[in-house]
């Protein structure tokens, strides 16, 4: 789905990505993880076409993003950020249907698609009639997910989507999202600071540091065969006290 080929990106002389190469296969969930400043958000921005690399190429379905239509690309990508990123002056329904209405979908098609996704995410019509300020954090994230899925995007990009939620709501949404990903068979790219969350969702974890990919693989591979001392310490630091290896 995505292929990142020897990509470099700098800001003001500081290198954010340093020769990153990755492939994200269709239908897989990939988690990007690493300390602050590791390059996760920059890589995300390149995948969406919001930024261009200084060198190297980002491909989407084997098409160089630089030479394709950014507008069409973004319509094929669903994007969910922390706390949902909903427009506060629009109801949930208006947030969800905004792009479909802009693209000229018939009202009947919009209504049918909203009902389909509402059932998938267990949202009531009453909730979608509310404004974001009248929703809980978990409800806003469900609405944001429906908005991301509205155009039946090929890819879902999730930028710390559960980071602002309390642990109980977060655990509930993790299980719901995992079921949705399996059912829809979407390609998912997830940014998280939580290794346990990365392990829960992802087919493959990509650990970055200082703009470089340090190791990719399953959580078991990172635990049992760390590429270097940084990987070993990163994994150890995120294990609960009393079970560190």
C-alpha positions in Angstrom: 0.0 0.0 0.0 2.7 2.4 1.1 6.4 2.2 0.2 8.9 4.6 1.6 12.2 4.5 -0.3 15.4 6.1 1.3 13.5 9.2 2.6 15.3 12.1 4.2 13.6 15.2 5.7 15.2 18.1 7.7 13.9 21.2 9.5 16.3 24.1 9.9 19.3 21.9 9.6 18.0 19.2 12.0 17.4 15.9 10.3 13.9 14.5 11.2 14.2 11.4 8.9 17.5 9.9 8.0 17.2 7.5 5.1 14.0 5.7 6.1 12.8 2.8 4.0 9.6 0.9 4.8 6.9 -1.1 3.2 3.3 -1.2 4.6 1.4 -4.1 3.0 -2.3 -3.9 2.1 -4.5 -5.2 4.9 -1.8 -5.0 7.6 -1.6 -2.8 10.7 1.7 -1.1 11.2 2.5 0.7 14.5 5.1 3.5 14.5 6.7 3.9 17.9 9.6 5.7 19.4 10.6 8.5 21.8 9.7 12.1 21.1 11.6 13.5 18.1 12.1 10.0 16.6 10.4 11.1 13.3 7.0 9.4 13.7 4.9 12.5 13.0 7.1 13.6 10.1 6.7 10.2 8.5 3.0 10.5 8.9 2.9 13.9 7.2 4.8 12.4 4.3 2.3 9.6 3.9 -0.5 12.0 3.7 1.3 14.3 1.2 1.2 17.2 3.7 5.0 17.3 3.3 7.4 16.4 0.6 10.7 14.6 1.4 14.0 16.4 0.8 15.2 13.2 -0.9 13.8 9.8 -1.5 10.3 8.8 -2.7 7.0 7.9 -1.0 4.8 5.6 -3.0 1.0 4.9 -2.5 -0.2 1.9 -4.5 3.1 2.1 -6.5 2.4 5.7 -7.5 4.9 8.4 -6.5 3.0 10.8 -4.3 4.8 13.8 -5.7 3.4 13.1 -9.2 -0.1 12.1 -8.2 -3.1 14.2 -7.2 -2.8 15.0 -3.5 -6.6 15.7 -3.4 -7.5 12.3 -4.7 -4.9 10.7 -2.4 -6.4 12.3 0.7 -9.8 11.1 -0.2 -8.4 7.5 -0.1 -6.9 8.0 3.4 -8.9 8.2 6.6 -7.2 10.2 9.4 -7.9 10.1 13.1 -6.0 12.3 15.6 -5.9 12.5 19.4 -9.3 13.6 20.8 -10.9 13.2 17.4 -10.2 16.5 15.8 -13.9 17.2 15.2 -15.1 20.6 14.1 -16.7 22.0 17.3 -19.4 24.1 15.5 -20.8 21.0 13.7 -22.8 18.1 15.1 -21.5 14.6 15.0 -23.6 13.9 11.9 -22.4 17.0 10.1 -18.8 16.2 11.0 -19.2 12.7 9.6 -20.9 13.7 6.4 -19.0 16.9 5.6 -16.7 15.5 2.9 -19.4 13.3 1.3 -21.7 16.3 1.0 -18.8 18.4 -0.4 -18.2 15.7 -3.1 -21.8 15.8 -4.1 -23.1 12.5 -2.7 -26.9 12.2 -2.8 -28.5 12.6 0.6 -29.8 9.0 0.5 -26.3 7.6 -0.1 -25.0 9.7 2.8 -27.8 8.5 5.1 -27.2 4.9 4.2 -23.4 5.1 4.7 -23.8 6.9 8.0 -26.3 4.2 9.3 -23.9 1.4 8.2 -21.0 3.0 10.0 -23.0 4.0 13.0 -24.0 0.3 13.5 -20.4 -0.8 13.1 -19.2 1.6 15.7 -22.2 1.3 18.0 -23.2 5.0 17.8 -26.8 6.1 18.3 -28.6 8.7 16.1 -29.1 10.7 19.3 -25.3 10.9 19.8 -24.7 12.1 16.3 -27.1 14.9 16.8 -24.8 16.3 19.6 -21.9 18.7 19.3 -18.4 17.5 20.2 -18.5 19.4 23.5 -21.5 17.4 24.5 -19.7 14.0 23.9 -17.3 12.0 26.0 -13.8 11.4 24.8 -14.6 7.9 23.7 -17.7 9.1 21.9 -15.7 11.7 20.0 -13.2 9.1 19.0 -15.9 6.8 17.6 -17.4 9.7 15.6 -13.9 10.6 14.3 -13.5 7.0 13.2 -16.8 7.1 11.4 -15.7 10.3 9.7 -12.4 8.6 8.6 -14.3 5.6 7.2 -17.1 7.6 5.5 -15.5 7.7 2.0 -14.5 4.0 2.4 -10.8 5.0 2.4 -8.1 2.4 1.5 -6.0 3.4 4.5 -6.5 4.5 8.0 -3.9 6.7 9.6 -4.3 6.9 13.4 -2.2 9.5 15.3 -2.3 8.7 19.0 -6.1 8.1 18.7 -6.5 6.8 22.2 -3.8 8.8 24.0 -6.1 11.2 25.8 -8.6 8.7 27.1 -8.8 7.2 30.6 -7.6 3.6 30.9 -11.0 1.9 31.1 -12.4 3.7 28.0 -9.1 3.2 26.2 -9.1 -0.5 26.8 -12.7 -0.8 25.6 -12.0 1.2 22.4 -8.9 -0.9 21.8 -10.9 -4.0 21.6 -13.6 -2.4 19.5 -11.1 -0.9 17.0 -9.3 -4.2 16.7 -12.6 -5.9 15.7 -13.4 -3.2 13.2 -9.9 -3.4 11.6 -10.3 -7.2 11.2 -13.8 -6.9 9.8 -13.0 -4.2 7.3 -9.5 -5.5 6.4 -8.2 -1.9 6.0 -4.5 -1.0 5.9 -3.8 0.8 9.2 -0.8 2.9 10.2 -0.8 3.8 13.9 1.4 6.2 15.8 1.6 5.5 19.5 4.0 6.0 22.5 2.6 2.8 24.2 4.4 -0.4 23.3 1.6 -2.5 24.7 -0.9 -0.7 22.4 1.4 -1.2 19.5 1.6 -4.9 20.3 -2.1 -5.2 20.7 -3.0 -3.7 17.3 -0.1 -4.2 15.0 1.0 -7.0 12.6 4.4 -5.2 12.6 6.0 -2.7 14.9 8.4 -0.1 13.5 10.7 1.4 16.2 12.3 4.7 15.3 15.0 6.8 16.9 16.5 10.1 15.7 14.9 9.7 12.3 16.1 6.2 11.7 14.3 2.8 11.7 16.1 0.8 14.4 14.1 -2.4 14.2 10.9 -3.7 12.7 9.1 -6.9 13.7 6.6 -8.3 16.1 6.6 -7.5 19.8 8.1 -11.0 20.4 11.0 -10.2 18.0 11.7 -6.9 19.7 11.6 -8.7 23.1 13.6 -11.7 22.2 16.0 -10.4 19.5 16.6 -6.7 20.1 18.7 -5.1 17.4 20.8 -3.1 19.9 20.9 -1.8 23.5 18.4 1.0 22.7 15.7 -1.5 21.6 16.4 -3.6 24.7 16.1 -0.6 27.0 13.0 0.7 25.2 11.2 -2.6 25.6 12.3 -3.0 29.2 11.3 0.5 30.2 7.7 -0.1 29.0 7.2 -3.4 30.9 5.2 -3.2 34.2 7.3 -3.1 37.3 7.9 -6.6 38.6 7.8 -8.3 35.2 10.8 -6.6 33.6 13.2 -9.1 32.0 
